[in-house]
Amino acid sequence: MFEVGRTYNRRDDLHHRFRGQQQGGISTPADQPFIMLFTGESGEQYGYRDGWDENGVFLYTGEGQKGDMQFVRGNKSIRDHTQNGKSLELFESLGKRRGYRYVGEFVCSTLDYRRGDDAEGNERRVIVFHLVSIDDVGNVADPVESSSIDSLRERAFNAASPASEAREVDAKRLVYERSQAVRRYVLARANGVCESCSQGAPFRRIDTTPYLEPHHTRRVSDGGPDDPRSVAALCPNCHCEIHSGEHGAKKNEDLRRTLLELESGG
């Protein structure tokens, strides 16, 4: 949907097509599977100092110009994005009237609180989100563990909880562990059978486990952690059809309803 490194005009290329708030750094267009995040030097006047840390984690400051930042509107949408099936798409300002360069898709792993000044110079609490690039999460699921299905399910649903406070140095490790927890459970739940066509896996891995691929029914990509109610284990044929087939959208919607019914007790 977005090309890494490409420059977009925020109004014409993004908001005209997808809608969403045209002011501020967090835009949550309705009926879209993503949230658009905008970063740039202009936010520093409000205490926003975004950027990469030494571990390759992007530190993104929440919104709110006066008083302590709260988990409302855009801040809440970032914190809860995995539960809501929304991806985070980051755009970086190139300067006034020069457009925004698309950086990539991210997962909010953790967050912390810092002290800073608001627009009136008063000290306040600032929310800083720790964003991990989807490229650092990986799309290959580990083989099914020998743990019980109930244990795997519990871990998967715990992994799908909103981002919580933790050190930024742990962000990459935690997002990877959460992603794997969801995928391991999904593979165990499928038990070698595609959750779309109900056919057995087409072949086995080198370790003899059935080969199925995790698919996110509510996300732009298949990377990053998500809720077990929106991640399926699919055979490669169904997976490709959903992403590229003529009737892929309907197939994905049917699958989404199936998963919600299957996990209605979660």
N, C-alpha and C positions, 0 to 999 in steps of 0.2 A: 504493500500500500504506500509506504514511504521509502525513499531511496537514501541510504546512508551517504552523507556528504553533499547531498543536493540542497540547494538554497530555495526556500519557499517564501512567497509573499503571504504574510499571515492573514491578511484580509481576503485577498482574491483566491489564493490556492487552498487555504485551510478553512476559514470560517464561512466563506461563500458556499463551499461544498458540504462541510460537516456541521456548521453552526457552532454553538458553544460560545462562552463568554469571550468577547473581543478585547477586554481589558484585564490586566493582571497576569500573573504567571501561571495560574492553573485554570484550564478550560475543560469543562465536562459536558461535551455535546451529548444531547439526549439521543437515545436509540443507536448509539455507536459503541463498539466493544473496546473503546480506548479512552484514555484521558490524555490531553495534550499539556505538557509542561514546557514553559518558556523561561529561559534563563539569560541573564546578561548583566552588564555592569550597571545599568540604570537602576537596578534594585538595591544597590549599595546605599542609596540615600535613605532607604527604609530599613537598613540593617541586614539586607539580604546579601550574603557573600557566598555564593555557590562555587563549587569547583571540585576537582579530583583530589583525593588524599593519596598518601604514599602507597596504599594497598590497592589502588585502582577502583575505589568506591567513590561514587559521585555524591557529594553532600549537597542536598537541596533544601533550601530554607522555606518553611511554610509561609502562608499568606496572613495578612493582618497588619495594618499600618500603625495602629494605636493599641496600647495595652498588651497584656499577655496574650500570646497566640493560643487559640482554642481549637479543639477538634470539631469544627463545624465546616460546612460547605467544602471548599477545595481540600483543606487539610484532612478532613474526615474521608474524603474520596480517595486520597492517596493511601492513608492508613489501612483502609478496608478494601483496596482494589482487588486483591486476590479473591476475597469472599464474594465480591460483586462481579467477578469474571471480566475485569477490565485490565487491559495492558496499559503501561505508562510509556508514552512516546515523548522523547525529549528533544527540544529544539533550542539552539543557541543563537542569540542575536549577534549579527555581524556589524551592528552599528545602525544609526538612524537612517532609515529608508534603504538599507542594504539587504534587508530580508533576514530570514532565520535558516540556519544550517541544521539539517536533521542529524542528530547524533546517534539515535538508535532506540531500541526498546529496552526497558528496564523493569526490574522487580524491586519493590520496596521491602528490604529485608528487615531492617530494624530502624530505630530512631533514638534521638536523645534530646535533652533540653539544655539550652545555653542561656547566658545572660547577654543582653544587647540593648541598644537604645531604639525607641520607636521614633515615629516621624516628628514628634514634639521634643525629642531629646530625653525622654524619661526612660529609666531602666525598666526592662520587662523580660519575661520569659519568652525564649524563642525556640520553636520546634525545628529540628534539623532531621530530615529524612535521609537514610542511608540507602542509596539506590545502587543496585548491582546490575550490570549489563546482562541481557539475556544470553549473550555469547559466552559468559562465564559460568552459566548454570549447566549447560549441556543438554542435549536432547536424547541421549541414549539411556534407557532405563537399565538398572542393574537386574540380574536374574532374581527370580522370586526367592525370598528368604524362607528358611524352614520354620520361622515363627508361626504361631497360630493365626488364623485369619482374623480373630477378634483382636489380637494384639496389634496386628498390622493396621486394622481399621481404626483403632483408637489413636495410634500414632499419626495416621493420615488426617484424621479430623482435627487433632491438635495442631498439626502443621498448617492447616488451612485457617487458623485464627488470624485476626488482624496483626499488623506489625506492632511490636512492643519495644519498650526501652531496652537497649543493650549497647555495648561498646561498638563503635564503627569498625574496629579491627576484627570483630567476629561476624560482620555482615555477610561476607562471601561464604564462609563456612556454614552459617545457619541457613541461608537461602538454599544452598546445595542440599543440606541434610533434609530440609522440609520438602524440597522437590522430590527427592528420592523416596521419602516416606510415602508420599501420595502415589508415586508410580509403582512402588513395590506392592502396595495394597491393591491397586487397580489390576495389576498382573495376576496377583493371587486370586482376586475376586473372579476374574475371567476364567481362570483354571484351564487355559489353553484353548479357549473358544472365543472367536471374534464376537464382540458385544454388539455388532451391527448386523452381520449376515448369519450369525450363529453357526458358522462353519469352523472346523478345527484349524489351528495354526498351520500355515502351508509347509513349514519345516521346523526343525529344532536347531537351537544354537549349538555351538561347540560343546557347551556344558550339558547338553541334552534337554534343556528347558524349552518349552514352546515359544516360537518367535511371534510376538505381537508387539504393536507399536502404540505408545500412549498418544492420545489425541484430546486436545482441549476443545470442548464444544462451544465455549463462550469467549475464546481469546483470538487475537489476531494471529498469533503464532502458536506453536506447540512447545514453547520453552517456558521454564519457570514453574513454580509451585502453583497449585490451584486447589479448589475444593473437590473432594472425591465424587461429589454429585455432578461434576461437570468434566470429569476426565474419564475416558474410555480406553479399553485395550482393543485395538483393531488389527485385522490382517492388513498387509500392505496394500492389497487391492482396494478395500473399502476406504482406507486412509487416503489413498491417492484420489479416489473418486470424490470424496467429500471436498477435498481442496481444489480439484481441477475438473471434476465431471459436470456434465450438463445439469444433472439433478442433485448436485452435491449439497446445495443449501437445504433442500427438503430432507435429504438423507441425514444431514446434521441435526435438523430440527427434530426428526423422529428419534434420533439417538438421544438428544437432550431430554426429551420426555421420558424415554425408557430409563435413563439414569436417575432422574428425579423420583420415579416410581420405585426403582430398585433400592434407593437409599433414603426413602421417605422417613425412616426412623432415625436418620443422622442428626 
